[in-house]
Amino acid sequence: MSLFTKQEALDYHSKGRKGKVEVVPVKPCDTQKHLSMAYSPGVAESCKEIAEDKEKSYLYTGRGNLVAVVSNGTAVLGLGNIGPEAGKPVMEGKGVLFKVFADVDVYDINLDVSDPDELCAIVKAMEPTFGGINLEDIKAPECFYIEEKLKKEMDIPVFHDDQHGTAIISGAGLINAAEITGKKIEDMRLVVSGAGASAVACTNFYKSLGIKPENIAMFDSRGHINNSREGLNEQKQSFATDKEYKDLADAMKGADVFLGLSVKGMVTKDMVKSMADSPIIFAMANPDPEISYTDAKEARPDAIMGTGRSDFPNQINNVLGFPFIFRGALDVNATAINEEMKIAAAKSLAAMAKTPAPDYVCEAYGVDKLEFGIDYIIPKPLDLRLIEFESAAVAQAAMDTGVARKKIDIEEYKKELRERLAASRERVGDFIKSYNLDF
């Protein structure tokens, strides 16, 4: 059941100031002296410093806390290719989440560009403005090419959240599900329904966690991806196997893990019943999963089930990842978000789920307690400890792997993160209240 009506959602976006974000100055501009420092002639002092050393742009401007959320609107949520104008509310929403959860500032950049090389050229030209690039809602297979090209050409983090966000969050779930079931990830057999950006990235990430390529069966809209198929793109070809399955039901027999990033209704109760003991099911089709939580648990009460929905246990929600990953990357002035940083993020989430959730989180979700087990393998998005666990882990991994241009004391950093988030939430909350809008 929806928590809101269509009109309520439209009012939320249109009432008062239009949209969801506003640019607000953070320095005073009340006197002639303020004005002369904010602009001419005083601004020239910072300009001259940066002209001598471009790295000082991180000191004298907001670049070090500024991320571009870039989209061309070709693969928006479950809406498809609706264009950059229609995709803008989503990109503004992404900016809201960045700010509320991790105090990261965002400009949403909505481009009327379909050519991948043209899009790359535009984004690369914006590098002096930003500390990081979050690619969003760009269709496959172009999204793979765009991310890889920009990562090679830019000296700031480039991260396609549609690919890696779901991978990292579900990867954390996989780590904990393996521990609960007593299975080794390297021994698991994985069945994947879907072969788009998220499915490919999740499967590759699971390989980084230990799943063997020969134990993977991936399906697209035409069926099982195997070496007898022709016309496979580069990404799909990397998952083609000599073994062939006649259909999804055939592959599900004895499988340990099901990963769904396709469409509603792809999986039946009988398919779930045919899986191995203590099956792990991540059914993440949006808004309705490949099989409902209720049906999966009725078929196999021993299943560990995760979906993208907030009304059932183990929600695999990207907001658990991107704000905190960028926070950690920005704070060490990282040149990239590499595989080690992503693995560190997943492991930090897995570790956090093993600690009891605070009372305020339990109250927000209407439960008495949230403790590690089959119904709690991933932290909840409203848990304010996320920034301390995850951002610190990402920052440490950046330093350990040599992509950090700045060294920090991690224990001191954790304290700073707690204080920063508290101050930011109070500041933003007071600002929003000033509009006196009731939703």
Secondary structure, 3 states (H helix, E strand, C coil): CCCCCHHHHHHHHHCCCCCCCCCCCCCCCCCHHHHHHHCCCCHHHHHHHHHHCHHHHHHHCHHHHEEEEEECCCCECCCECCHHHHHHHHHHHHHHHHHHHHCCEEEEEECCCCCHHHHHHHHHHCHHHCCEEEECCCCCCHHHHHHHHHHHHCCCCEEEHHHHHHHHHHHHHHHHHHHHHCCCHHHCCEEEECCCHHHHHHHHHHHHHCCCHHHEEEEECCEECECCCCCCCHHHHCCCECCCCCCHHHHHCCCCEEEECCCCCCCCHHHHHCCCCCCEEEECCCCCCCCCHHHHHHHCCCCEEEECCCCCCCECCHHHCHHHHHHHHHHCCECCCCHHHHHHHHHHHHHHHCCCCCHHHHHHCCCCCCCCECCECCCCCCCCCHHHHHHHHHHHHHHHCCCECCCCCHHHHHHHHHHHHHHHHHHHHHHHHCCCCCC
